[in-house]
């Protein structure tokens, strides 16, 4: 479904979260700039990486 939405100029939504199972799908369907922004925001709000590690954005090596 995400590929269909993206192909039609839309995007997928994850109001209830993606979980770990859909990180790869999110990586495929979000642009590099958007993924980097999401990672930076996660780092800003959760610098220790304790809130849902590896969910939505892959955690970075600390």
C-alpha positions in Angstrom: 0.0 0.0 0.0 2.8 2.4 0.8 4.3 2.0 -2.7 0.9 2.6 -4.2 0.4 5.8 -2.2 3.9 7.0 -2.9 3.5 6.2 -6.6 0.4 8.4 -6.7 2.2 11.3 -5.1 1.1 10.7 -1.6 2.7 9.3 1.4 2.0 6.7 4.1 1.0 7.7 7.6 1.9 6.0 10.9 -0.4 7.6 13.4 0.0 4.6 15.7 3.7 4.1 15.0 5.7 1.9 12.8 7.4 -0.5 15.1 10.5 -2.4 14.2 8.9 -4.5 11.5 8.3 -1.6 9.2 11.5 0.4 9.5 12.8 -1.0 6.1 9.5 0.1 4.5 9.9 3.6 6.0 13.5 3.8 4.7 12.2 2.9 1.2 9.3 5.4 1.2 10.9 8.4 2.9 13.5 10.6 1.3 17.0 10.9 2.6 16.4 14.5 3.9 13.2 13.5 5.6 14.8 10.4 7.3 17.8 12.5 8.4 15.5 15.1 9.9 13.6 12.5 11.7 16.8 11.0 13.1 18.0 14.5 14.2 14.7 15.2 16.0 14.8 11.9 17.7 18.4 12.6 18.9 17.4 16.1 20.1 14.5 14.8 22.2 16.1 11.5 23.3 19.9 12.0 23.4 20.4 8.8 25.4 18.3 6.7 23.0 16.2 5.2 25.7 12.7 5.9 24.3 11.7 3.1 21.9 15.3 2.4 20.6 15.4 1.4 17.0 11.7 2.3 16.4 10.9 4.6 13.5 14.5 5.6 13.0 17.5 3.4 13.4 19.5 4.2 16.4 22.9 5.6 15.8 26.1 4.3 17.4 26.8 6.4 20.5 
